[in-house]
Amino acid sequence: MGQSIIGEPTPYSTKADLDELEKLGRRHDRPAGQILIEENEDSDHVLFLLSGYVKILVSWPKRAVAIRAPGYFIGEMAAIRKQKRSAQVVALTDIQALLIPADKFLQYLVDHPTVMLGLLRETDERLLELTRKTASAELNSELKLAKVILELIDLGLGTSNGTAVRLRFGQRDLGELAGVSRESVAKAVAAFKKQDLVSVGRGSVTILDPQGLRRLADSETDG
């Protein structure tokens, strides 16, 4: 068959698991900005993300609640529960994925208990993530925005010139991810600019002093 199109195994899957998964699906490559899954839609497939990043959005108006990286299943819970999609999924960057029919995915989980166990662990991690988001609900807008920017940098979604890091996210995108209003984002960005932490371009933000922003976030978190 040649070299597998799937890279390194995920932390909870063996290479053999992933080779078998590749046989069940077909390639599903999409450009940045394309909707991959619509909230409340009836569909019977699961995506396995090979490369690129997607964002998960809920409610109306849409609010981004998470970003998923390569190695994640997307839409697996709807397939397991046999219910409508609970969120919209949009390609944050160009993505490469496998599209796997739901019935084949469910049988795959039965045949590969290590993957099933990994999904249980991942579900627990998502609950912890939700708990952290709930705990941070009272944080001020500047701190929320700083934390989101740092998370995006840590995910490797920025372009670095050695000192500064550019993120191709507009203020609306950052507000969605941070769960704050556009007005609050504008105020927070203005405060960051006064401290020479960031500069803003069309559809992007450049973090001029990533360590300074991290110190700000850490100091406010510590109280």
N, C-alpha and C positions, 0 to 999 in steps of 0.2 A: 504493500500500500504506500510505501514511501514514508517520509517524515510526517508525523502527526501535525495537524494544524493547531492543536492545543499545546500550549507551552508547558511550563513546569506544573506539576500537580498542585492542586489547592492543598492547604494544610491538612484537610481531613480526607483527601482522596489519594489513592495510589495511581501510578501511571496506567496500570491495567484498567482501573475504573474509568479513567478519562478516555482511554482508547476505545473502550466499549461505548461510552457516551457519544463519541464522535460518529460511530456507526449508526446510531439511532436518529441523528438529526441531519439537517441540511443547513448550509451557510445562509446567514441572514445579515448581510452587511448594510449599514445605513449611514447617511451623512449626519453631521451635527445639526441639531435642531429638529430632527424628524421625530414625530410621535411614534413610539413603539407599541404602547399599550394605552388604551383609553379607559378612564375610570368608568365603572359600571358596564363595561362591554362584556358580552358573552364570547369567549374564545377558549379554545381547547389546546393550548400549547404552552410550553415553557421555553424561556431563553436562557442560554448559558453564555455569559459574557467572556469573549476571548481577549479582546483588547478595547481600549477606550473606556469612557465613563458615562454613566446615565444618572439622571436625577429623578427622584420620586416626588410627585406632587399630589396633594389631596385637597378636597373641598373646593369651594368656589367663593371668591376668586382663588385661583390656584395658589398653593403655598408649598414650596419645596421643603421636604422634611428629611431627605437623606440623599446621599450620593453613593452609588455602588460602583465598585472597581472590578477589573478583570478577575475571573475565578468565582464570581457569584452567579447563582441561579436568579432569574428574574421572573416573577409571576408564578412561582412554585406553589404558594399557599392557596391561590385560587384553584389550581389544578388538584391539589390534595383535598380541599374542601368542596370542590365541584360547585363553586359559587362564582358570582360576577366579580370582576376586577375591583379591588378596593382602592386603587390609586392609578394615576396617570404616570407613564414612564416615558421620558424624553431623552434622546441622545444628547449628552452634554458636549461630547466630541464625536468625531467619526468613530463608529464602532464596528467591530467584527463579532459576530455571535453565531451560536448554533440554535436553530429552531427545532424543538423536539415535541412531537405530539404528546398530549397529556397521558394517554393510555400507555404509551411506551415509557414515559418518564416514571409513572407509578410502578410499573413492573420493574423498571431499572432500580428503583429504591428497594424493592423487595429482594432483588438479586444482589444488591450491593449494600450491605448493612453499614459499612464504614461511611458511606455517603449519607445514609439516613441518620446516623449518629452525628455526623457533621452538621446536617441541617438542624438537628435539635439544638446543638451548641450555638449555631448561628442565630436561631430564634431566640435563645436565651440572651445572646449578646445584643440583639435588637431591642429586647425588653429593657436591658440595662441602659441602652442608648436612649430609649424613650424616657426612662426614669431620670437620666441626667438632664435631658431637655426640659422635663417638668421641673426639676430642681432649679434649673437656671432661668425659669420663667420670670423671676423677679429681678434678674440682672438688668442693669441699665443698657440702653441701646448701644452705647460705645463699646461696652464689654462684650455684648453679644456679637457685634460686628467684628471686633478684633478676633474673637474666638473662631468665627467662621472663616475669616481670611487666613488665619494660621492653619486651620484644618485643611483648607484648599492647598496651601503651600506644602503641608506635610504629605498630602496625597500625590504630590508631584505634578499638579495641574498648572504650575507657573513656569514662566520662562525667565531664567536668571542670566544676568550679565556679569556675575561674580559678586556683586554687592546687592543690587536691587533685584526685585522679582516682579515680573509683570503677570497679572491674571487677566484673562479675557472674560471678565465678568462685569457687566454694568451694575449700576447702583440698584436697579430693580431686581436683578438676579441675586445680589448680595442680601437685599432686604427679604426676599423670599426664603433664602436659606437661613437667615438669622431670625426670621419670624417677627420682623419689625416693619413699621410703615416706611414708605418712601421718604416722607418728611424726616423721620427719625434717622434714616440712613444719611440723608443730606447733612443733617446737623452733626452726626458723628464723623462723617468724612471731612467736614469743615474743621472740626476739632483736631483730627489727625493731621490735616494739612498745616494747621498752625504750628504743630509740633514737628513739622518736617518728616513725618512718618510715611506719608503717601502723596502721590500725585494722581490726577485723574485724567484719562483720555476718553475718546469716544468708544464706549462699550468695553472699557478696560480700566483697571486700577493698577498702579505701580507702587509696590511697597518699597520705599526708599531705604527704610531701616527696619528690616524684619526682626532683628534682635530687640530693637527698641519697642516695637509693637508687642513682642512677646513679654518683655519686662512689664509693659503697661498692663497687659492682660493678667499676668501672674500677680502683680501687686494689687490689682483690684479684686482678684479672686481671693487673695489672702486677707482681704479686708483692710 
